[in-house]
Amino acid sequence: MPASVHRVLAVAAKCGRIGCVFLDDGELVHWDISETGAASTKAAAEKLHEWLETYQPDCLISENPDTASRKAGKQIPILRTFAEIGEEQPLLNMIVPRHLTYPNLYIEAESLAEQFPDLEPCVPAKTKIWQNEPRQFVYFEALALVKQALVGGGM
């Protein structure tokens, strides 16, 4: 982690929800999810401002909306909103591409939970193909962005 970065807020957008993880000196301190924050760019902006005020991070990490190939609908404008708000803040704003480094999201979640045991209860059981994606994946997506941004994938 860069020497000047101690308090990191990473935000992610999934279908119908946004979420964040907050790390202090590399330790996972808090995580949150909001379904109302995913309703619109305005709602996402309000929720992000709330998280920024609560956590007072040195660094904000979000996914690059221009490389978000697995995103659709409201998610792309929400990611743009995250990036724009980050540019307005007195902090390091990191907008990173999301690289999938595991065969699937379930394996990624299990791996990240090994590194951050507090999230172990959030690792979802595999769902049937016709079922909705588990909502807690948004935490692991935010953590994956931290991993990619600050440690080049080798957290």
C-alpha positions in Angstrom: 0.0 0.0 0.0 1.4 3.5 -0.8 2.9 5.0 2.3 0.5 8.0 2.4 -2.6 5.8 2.1 -3.9 4.4 5.3 -7.7 4.8 5.1 -9.2 3.2 2.0 -12.8 3.3 0.9 -13.6 1.1 -2.1 -17.0 1.2 -3.7 -18.7 -1.2 -6.2 -21.9 -1.3 -8.1 -23.8 -4.5 -8.9 -27.3 -5.0 -10.2 -29.7 -3.4 -7.7 -27.1 -2.5 -5.1 -24.0 -0.6 -4.3 -21.5 -1.5 -1.6 -18.3 -0.4 0.1 -15.5 -1.8 2.1 -13.4 0.4 4.4 -9.8 -0.6 5.3 -7.6 1.1 7.8 -3.9 0.3 7.4 -4.8 -2.8 5.4 -7.3 -4.1 8.0 -10.9 -4.5 7.0 -12.8 -2.3 9.4 -16.3 -2.0 8.0 -18.5 -2.9 5.0 -21.9 -1.7 3.9 -24.4 -2.3 1.2 -27.2 -0.1 -0.1 -30.1 -1.1 -2.4 -31.6 2.4 -2.3 -28.3 3.9 -3.3 -28.4 1.9 -6.5 -31.8 3.4 -7.6 -30.2 6.3 -9.4 -27.0 8.3 -9.9 -28.4 10.9 -7.4 -29.1 8.2 -4.8 -25.6 6.7 -5.4 -24.0 10.1 -5.0 -25.8 10.7 -1.7 -24.8 7.3 -0.4 -21.2 7.8 -1.4 -21.1 11.2 0.2 -22.4 9.6 3.4 -19.7 7.0 3.3 -17.0 9.6 2.6 -18.2 11.6 5.6 -18.4 8.6 7.9 -15.0 7.0 7.0 -12.9 10.1 6.0 -10.7 8.0 3.7 -7.3 9.0 2.2 -8.1 7.0 -0.9 -11.3 6.2 -2.9 -11.2 3.2 -5.2 -13.9 2.6 -7.8 -14.2 0.6 -11.1 -13.4 2.3 -14.4 -16.8 2.8 -16.1 -15.2 2.7 -19.5 -13.8 -0.8 -19.0 -16.7 -2.2 -17.1 -17.6 -4.9 -19.6 -19.7 -6.9 -17.2 -21.9 -3.9 -16.2 -25.2 -2.7 -17.7 -28.2 -0.5 -17.0 -27.7 1.9 -14.1 -24.4 0.5 -13.1 -22.3 2.4 -15.7 -23.7 5.8 -14.8 -23.3 5.0 -11.1 -19.6 4.1 -11.7 -19.2 7.4 -13.5 -20.8 9.2 -10.6 -18.4 7.5 -8.2 -15.4 8.6 -10.4 -16.7 12.2 -10.6 -17.3 12.5 -6.9 -13.8 11.1 -6.2 -12.3 13.8 -8.5 -13.9 16.5 -6.4 -12.5 15.2 -3.1 -9.2 16.0 -1.4 -8.0 12.4 -1.5 -6.3 9.9 -3.9 -9.0 8.9 -6.4 -8.2 5.6 -8.0 -10.4 4.5 -10.9 -9.3 1.0 -11.9 -10.3 -1.6 -14.4 -11.9 -4.7 -12.9 -9.9 -7.8 -13.9 -11.4 -11.2 -13.2 -8.6 -13.3 -11.8 -10.6 -16.3 -10.7 -12.7 -18.7 -12.7 -15.9 -17.4 -11.0 -17.1 -15.0 -8.4 -17.7 -17.7 -5.8 -14.0 -18.8 -5.9 -13.0 -15.1 -5.7 -15.2 -14.5 -2.7 -13.7 -17.6 -0.9 -10.2 -16.5 -1.6 -10.8 -12.9 -0.4 -12.6 -14.3 2.7 -9.4 -16.2 3.5 -7.5 -12.9 3.5 -10.3 -11.1 5.4 -11.9 -13.7 7.7 -14.5 -11.2 9.0 -16.2 -11.6 5.6 -16.2 -15.4 5.8 -19.9 -15.4 6.8 -20.7 -13.3 3.7 -19.3 -15.8 1.2 -22.4 -16.9 -0.6 -23.4 -20.5 -1.3 -23.6 -21.2 -5.0 -27.0 -20.5 -6.5 -28.9 -22.1 -9.3 -28.4 -20.5 -12.7 -31.9 -19.1 -12.7 -31.6 -17.5 -9.3 -30.4 -13.9 -8.7 -26.8 -13.3 -7.9 -26.2 -13.1 -4.1 -26.3 -9.5 -2.9 -23.1 -9.8 -0.8 -20.9 -10.2 -3.9 -20.7 -6.4 -3.9 -18.4 -6.6 -0.9 -16.0 -8.9 -2.6 -16.0 -6.8 -5.8 -15.0 -3.8 -3.8 -12.2 -5.8 -2.1 -11.0 -7.1 -5.5 -10.7 -3.5 -6.6 -8.6 -2.7 -3.6 -6.4 -5.6 -4.3 -5.9 -4.6 -8.0 -5.4 -0.9 -7.2 -3.1 -1.0 -4.2 -1.1 -4.2 -4.5 -1.3 -5.1 -8.1 -3.4 -8.2 -7.5 -1.1 -9.8 -5.0 -2.7 -8.9 -1.7 
